[in-house]
Amino acid sequence: TMVTATKEKNINIAFLFMPERPHYFNKPPTYVAKLKEFTTENNIPFFDLLPAMANTYTKTIDFWQSIEGHYNASGHKFIARELEKSNILDCQ
């Protein structure tokens, strides 16, 4: 599996959930809970951007282009700042 392969090669991995649209703010996809469970069971860092995006998003602060699921410059900047704050990318 990917988990075994990365551990054998001493490679750090992490999972990130990046919502595709604001409609996920009220009801995240069911696979997010399964991914959280998987990462917890396998001691893999997991970062869910949904809460931070839901708290920041407004009609004037939009993270997406008009093409479904693609982030705009504001979205990419927001994600970068949140990842930096989380320290999830720090490799030991």
Buried (B, 14 or more C-beta within 10 A) or exposed (E): EEBEEBBEEEEEEBBBBBBEEBEBBEEBEEEBEEBBEBBEEBEBBBBBBBEBBBEEBEEEEBBBEEEEEEBBEEBEEBBEEBBEEBEBEEEE
